[in-house]
Each structure stands twice: as C-alpha cells, then as structure tokens.
Amino acid sequence: MEGDWPDIARIDGYVRHNAPRLRAGEAFLRFPTWMWRNQEVLAFADWLRGHNAPLAEAARTAVRGLDVYSLGESIHAVIAYLENHDPAAAAEARRNYGSLMAWRGAPQHYGQAVEHGRMAGCEEDVVAQLGELLRKRIQLIADDGEAYFDAEQNARIVRAAESYYRAMYRGAVASWNLRDRHMFDTLQRLMAFRCDARAVVWAHNSHIGNASATAMGWRGEFNIGELVRAAYGDEAVLIGFGTDRGTVAAASDWGGDMKVMELRPARQHSWEEAFRHTGYARSLTDWRGSKRQALAEALSHPLLERAVGVVYRPQSELLSHYFEAVLADQFDAYVWFEETRAVTPLGHERPKGAPETWPFGL
C-alpha cells in the first residue's frame, strides 16, 4: 500500500493475528491521517482478519507499506529490534543515527539544512548502519526471520528517507523518482521474501499507471507502475480508477485540514468525459488480448486525465489536477464510477468492539 511501513505494520499484525510491534507513538498521525484512519480501511482490515483466521500462518495474506516518509518511526524500529537481539549493535545504531534524531519530527528541515550547506549530511552514517545489519544477516535471520526482515526494511527506509528529504530541495523529478524507486525496491524484496508470492499494489493512479505513457514520463518522471511493467511484463496488470463527479476527502494545501469537497464534473477532452458518455454508472473495461485490439486502438491517443490525491484545488483544477495520458499504454484495465463519495474518517475514539491490538491505536 502507498503508506508508511511502520504504520501499515500495525494493520498487518492485526489481519495476520500477530502481536503488535513496538512503536514510538500512535500510528497514522502524519498528514494525511484520513487516508488510512477511515471506516473503509477498518472494514477491509476486519474482512481480511476474518479471511486469514482459518488459514495456516504461512498462508495468511500480509499487508505492507511501500512508502518512504517514516524516518523517525523507522529509526525507532531498528534500535528497538537490536535492543532485543544485539544490545551492543543497538548502541552502535544510536551513534549512527544520532545526528538524525533531532530531525525526526521535521525531516524536511534536515534536508533544507543539508542542501543549503548549513550542516553536513548523515548519508554515510545511515548507509553504515544498514551495512552492519546486512553483515549480521545470517545470524539474525536464524533467530527470527520475520523480525529481521522488518528491521532491515526499516533501515533501508532510513537510508531512503535521508536521501528523499535532501532530494526535495533539488526538484520534484528527483524526489518523485527516488520515492517510487524505493516503492519498487520494497515490492521486489517482498516478492523474494515469500515463496510463490503474489502481490496487489494499492496506490494512486499516478503511481500505478505506466508513467511513460503520461506527461509525467515525458518530463522525466518514472513510477512503480512503469518499473513493474519493465520487470514483469504481462505478468503484471495495471488497473486505473476514474470518476466524473461526487465528493472527495482532501485538503486545500499539503498539511491542511481535511474537508469533504464537491468533485467537479470532468472537463471536456478528458478520459473521464469519454467514460461518462458511455452511459455506464459503473464499469470495468479491459483491453488486453488480440480480440480487443480495436478497443485498445480507440484508447491509444492522448487526452486529459484527472489526478486527485490528498490535495484538491477545484479553483485551479485544470492546472493542478489534469495532465495528458495515453490510456491504453498507461493501464491494462480501467474501473469507472460515474459518481464517487468521500471516505469516512474515524474519530478519536476507539471503534466499538475493536480489540486492544487494533492497528490504528485509537
């Protein structure tokens, strides 16, 4: 999922009936909290917990986070793991991460300070810490393979996050590509970790669709969808989602308050307008295979496409949310809802009947 590894690990522990992992604080507190703390994710987690219940532990579906933002939580997770398995190595980890500790709450300020020359970067220290974990891999895996995998991934996140928060000040393309490369690398490690693994990746269209078929790719950005297509070919299926109108839970600016906003009807000369004209309220369009070549050809020209994430600015929608895309090359299939509705955020109270191990920590 397009979420932070330590936070999604709380959901993973819940759905696989495992004990909760040690944490530095509450889960899903980083903006945008409503993307995960909502009734729809609650219903999915409850369903998956029930689905996994009768299965052997090795056969249960896991839920993993692919994102790169959890610098502070991942530092805590690495140190906590080593305290339980190698106390001397935990002391070394504290030293390696020491310069970053002060920036855990505002890592973007760390990136700004380094890129503007006000302080030296911590890249060598975080790479050294990952190297120490990898050097002891055989010994630590023998003790507890799942726990080691989690710690190694958190060490990789610290390395990637340190680079990401510096890249933010070099431009949008550099930081975007670093983030999606990390997502893809995480997916690759997950696929290798379990025998005969299959994965469903849940993220925004801008990550899932093949960026090379969109204005994103034409300006130098790539994404996890493009990397998966290159690595897995037709073994991967890229599925997009679209809508014409309805409501969306979003903020006007990054870090702002969530509002339920009216989604404007799709603009002319857009793929959303084209699907609205089909007359179907809901549909799944799949253009794979030689028998659907005519359909694929009809979708093989550039039109506008709307991207609404956690920020929505209807007053500047054309500039803020539309880009050109060739749908047939961006996706293999497209799920259409003519009218959509916003997710329902959870309040601060614990949901009625939720167990103490409930992953959101409400």
C-alpha positions in Angstrom: 0.0 0.0 0.0 1.0 3.6 -0.6 1.6 4.1 3.2 4.4 4.1 5.7 5.9 0.7 6.6 5.7 1.0 10.4 2.1 2.3 10.3 0.9 -0.4 7.9 2.7 -2.9 10.0 0.0 -2.3 12.7 -2.7 -3.3 10.2 -0.5 -6.3 9.2 -0.2 -7.5 12.7 -4.0 -7.2 13.2 -5.0 -9.0 10.0 -2.5 -11.8 10.5 -3.4 -12.3 14.2 0.1 -11.4 15.4 1.2 -9.4 18.4 1.6 -5.7 17.8 5.1 -4.4 17.1 6.8 -1.9 19.4 6.3 1.6 18.3 7.4 5.1 19.3 3.9 6.5 19.3 0.5 6.4 17.7 0.0 5.1 14.1 -1.2 7.2 11.2 -0.5 10.6 12.7 1.4 12.0 9.8 -0.6 14.0 7.2 -2.9 12.8 5.6 -4.3 10.8 8.5 -7.7 10.3 7.0 -6.3 8.3 4.0 -5.9 5.4 6.4 -7.9 6.2 9.5 -11.3 5.8 7.9 -14.2 3.4 8.0 -13.4 1.8 4.6 -9.9 0.7 5.7 -11.4 -0.5 9.0 -13.9 -2.7 7.1 -11.2 -4.0 4.8 -8.9 -4.9 7.8 -11.8 -6.6 9.6 -12.6 -8.6 6.5 -9.0 -9.6 5.9 -8.6 -10.6 9.5 -11.6 -13.0 9.1 -10.3 -14.3 5.8 -6.9 -15.1 7.4 -8.3 -16.7 10.6 -8.7 -20.3 9.3 -5.5 -20.3 7.3 -2.1 -21.6 8.4 0.2 -18.8 9.4 2.4 -19.1 6.3 -0.7 -18.9 4.0 -2.1 -15.7 5.5 -2.2 -12.5 3.4 0.1 -9.8 4.7 -0.3 -6.1 4.4 2.8 -4.0 3.8 3.6 -0.3 3.4 5.7 0.8 0.5 6.4 4.5 1.3 9.5 6.4 2.4 8.3 9.0 4.9 8.7 7.2 8.2 12.2 8.4 9.2 11.6 8.7 12.9 9.5 5.6 13.3 11.9 3.5 11.3 14.9 4.7 13.4 13.0 3.7 16.5 12.1 0.3 15.0 15.7 -0.5 14.1 17.0 0.4 17.6 14.2 -1.5 19.3 14.9 -4.6 17.2 18.6 -4.5 18.0 18.0 -4.0 21.7 16.2 -7.3 21.8 18.7 -9.2 19.6 22.1 -7.5 19.9 22.3 -4.8 22.6 25.9 -3.8 21.6 24.7 -3.3 18.0 21.8 -1.2 19.3 24.3 1.2 20.9 26.1 1.5 17.6 22.8 2.2 15.9 22.2 5.1 18.3 25.5 6.6 17.4 24.9 6.1 13.6 21.5 7.7 13.8 22.5 10.3 16.4 22.7 13.2 14.0 19.3 12.5 12.6 17.5 12.1 15.9 16.9 15.8 16.3 15.2 16.0 13.0 12.7 13.1 13.4 9.7 15.3 13.9 10.6 17.6 10.9 12.9 15.8 8.5 12.2 18.2 5.7 14.1 20.8 7.7 17.1 18.4 7.8 17.0 18.2 4.0 16.9 22.0 3.7 19.8 22.5 6.2 22.0 20.0 4.3 21.2 21.2 0.8 21.7 24.8 1.8 25.1 24.0 3.3 24.2 24.7 7.0 25.2 21.2 8.2 26.8 18.1 7.0 24.6 15.2 5.8 24.2 11.9 7.6 24.3 9.7 4.4 27.4 7.8 5.4 26.1 7.0 8.9 22.8 5.6 7.7 24.4 3.6 5.0 26.9 2.2 7.5 24.0 1.2 9.8 22.3 -0.7 7.0 25.6 -2.3 6.2 26.0 -3.5 9.8 22.6 -5.2 9.7 23.3 -6.8 6.4 26.7 -8.1 7.7 24.9 -9.9 10.5 22.1 -11.1 8.4 22.7 -14.9 8.5 23.0 -14.8 12.3 19.9 -12.6 12.9 17.7 -14.4 10.3 18.3 -17.7 12.1 17.0 -16.1 15.3 13.8 -14.6 13.8 13.5 -14.2 10.1 10.3 -12.1 10.1 11.6 -9.7 12.7 14.9 -9.3 10.9 13.2 -8.6 7.6 11.2 -5.9 9.3 14.3 -4.3 10.9 16.2 -4.5 7.6 13.4 -2.8 5.8 13.2 0.0 8.4 17.0 0.5 8.0 16.5 0.8 4.2 13.7 3.3 4.8 16.0 5.5 7.0 18.6 5.4 4.2 16.0 6.3 1.5 14.2 8.9 3.7 17.5 10.7 4.4 18.1 10.9 0.6 14.5 11.8 -0.1 14.4 14.8 2.2 17.6 16.1 0.6 16.2 15.5 -2.9 13.1 17.5 -2.1 15.3 20.6 -2.5 16.8 19.6 -5.8 13.4 19.4 -7.6 10.2 17.5 -8.0 11.5 15.0 -10.5 14.4 13.9 -8.3 12.3 13.4 -5.2 9.4 11.7 -7.1 11.8 9.2 -8.8 13.6 8.4 -5.6 10.3 7.7 -3.8 8.9 5.4 -6.5 12.2 3.6 -6.9 12.1 2.9 -3.2 8.5 1.6 -3.5 9.5 -0.7 -6.3 12.6 -2.0 -4.5 10.4 -2.7 -1.4 8.0 -4.7 -3.6 10.9 -6.7 -5.1 12.1 -7.6 -1.6 8.6 -8.6 -0.5 8.2 -10.8 -3.6 11.6 -12.5 -2.8 10.8 -12.9 0.9 7.9 -15.3 0.4 7.9 -18.3 -1.9 5.5 -18.1 -4.9 4.4 -14.6 -3.8 1.7 -12.7 -5.5 1.0 -9.0 -4.7 -1.7 -6.4 -5.1 -0.3 -2.9 -5.0 -2.8 -0.2 -3.9 -1.8 3.4 -4.6 -2.9 6.4 -6.5 -3.2 6.2 -10.3 -0.1 8.4 -10.7 2.0 5.7 -9.1 0.2 2.6 -10.6 -0.2 3.6 -14.2 2.8 3.4 -16.6 4.3 6.9 -16.3 6.0 6.6 -19.7 2.5 6.9 -21.3 1.8 10.2 -19.5 3.0 13.8 -19.2 4.8 12.7 -16.0 7.1 10.4 -18.0 7.5 12.9 -20.8 9.1 15.3 -18.3 11.4 12.7 -16.8 9.5 11.1 -14.0 9.0 7.3 -13.6 6.8 5.4 -11.2 6.3 2.0 -9.7 3.9 1.0 -12.5 6.5 1.6 -15.2 9.2 -0.3 -13.2 6.8 -3.2 -12.6 5.9 -3.3 -16.3 9.6 -3.4 -17.2 10.4 -6.1 -14.7 7.3 -8.4 -15.0 5.9 -7.7 -18.5 2.5 -9.2 -19.0 2.6 -10.9 -15.6 1.6 -7.6 -14.1 -1.8 -6.0 -14.7 -2.0 -2.2 -14.2 -5.5 -1.1 -13.3 -6.6 2.5 -13.1 -9.7 4.1 -11.4 -11.7 7.0 -12.7 -14.8 9.1 -11.8 -16.8 12.0 -13.1 -18.2 13.7 -10.0 -19.2 13.2 -6.4 -17.3 14.1 -3.2 -13.7 13.7 -2.1 -12.0 13.9 1.3 -9.0 16.2 0.7 -7.2 19.3 1.9 -6.7 22.6 0.1 -2.9 22.5 0.8 -0.4 20.0 2.0 -0.7 19.7 5.8 -4.1 21.5 5.8 -7.3 20.4 7.4 -9.4 17.7 5.7 -12.6 18.8 4.1 -15.3 16.9 2.2 -15.3 18.7 -1.1 -17.5 18.5 -4.2 -15.7 17.0 -7.1 -16.3 19.0 -10.3 -17.7 17.1 -13.3 -14.9 16.0 -15.7 -13.6 18.5 -18.2 -14.0 18.3 -22.0 -11.4 16.3 -23.9 -10.7 14.1 -21.0 -10.8 10.4 -20.5 -13.3 10.9 -17.7 -15.6 12.7 -20.0 -15.3 9.9 -22.6 -16.3 7.3 -20.0 -19.2 9.5 -18.8 -20.5 9.4 -22.4 -20.6 5.6 -22.4 -23.7 5.9 -20.1 -22.5 3.3 -17.6 -22.7 4.2 -14.0 -20.0 1.6 -13.1 -17.9 -0.5 -15.3 -14.6 -2.5 -15.7 -13.0 -2.0 -19.1 -10.2 -4.5 -20.0 -8.4 -4.1 -23.3 -5.8 -6.9 -23.0 -5.6 -9.5 -25.7 -5.7 -9.7 -29.5 -9.6 -9.8 -29.6 -9.7 -6.4 -28.0 -7.3 -4.7 -30.3 -9.9 -2.3 -31.7 -10.7 -1.1 -28.2 -7.0 -0.6 -27.4 -6.6 1.4 -30.6 -9.5 3.6 -29.6 -7.8 4.4 -26.3 -4.4 5.0 -27.9 -4.4 8.7 -28.3 -3.6 11.4 -25.8 -6.4 13.0 -23.7 -6.5 14.9 -20.4 -6.7 12.8 -17.3 -7.5 14.0 -13.8 -5.4 13.1 -10.7 -6.9 13.9 -7.3 -4.7 12.9 -4.3 -4.9 14.1 -0.8 -4.9 17.8 -2.0 -7.7 19.1 -4.2 -7.9 22.6 -5.6 -11.1 23.0 -7.6 -10.5 26.7 -8.3 -7.3 25.8 -10.3 -8.3 22.3 -11.3 -7.0 22.3 -14.9 -3.5 23.4 -13.9 -3.4 21.5 -10.6 -5.0 18.1 -11.4 -5.1 17.4 -15.2 -2.3 16.0 -17.4 -2.2 14.3 -20.7 -2.1 10.5 -20.9 -2.5 7.7 -23.5 -4.9 5.4 -21.6 -4.2 2.2 -23.5 -0.5 2.4 -22.7 -0.9 3.7 -19.2 -3.2 0.9 -17.9 -4.3 -2.6 -18.9 -7.8 -2.0 -17.5 -9.9 0.8 -16.0 -12.5 0.8 -13.2 -15.1 3.5 -13.7 -17.5 5.0 -11.1 -19.6 7.8 -12.6 -20.2 9.2 -9.1 -18.0 8.7 -6.1 -18.1 9.5 -2.5 -15.6 10.5 0.1 -14.1 8.1 2.6 -15.5 8.5 6.2 -12.7 9.4 8.6 -12.6 7.8 12.0 -12.9 9.9 15.1 -10.5 9.9 18.0 -12.5 7.3 19.9 -11.8 3.6 19.7 -14.3 1.9 17.4 -16.9 -0.1 19.3 -15.8 -3.7 19.7 -12.3 -3.1 18.4 -9.7 -5.2 20.2 -6.7 -3.8 22.1 -4.4 -4.8 19.3 -6.4 -2.7 16.8 -3.8 -1.2 14.5 -4.9 2.4 14.5 -4.2 2.8 18.2 -7.5 4.6 18.8 
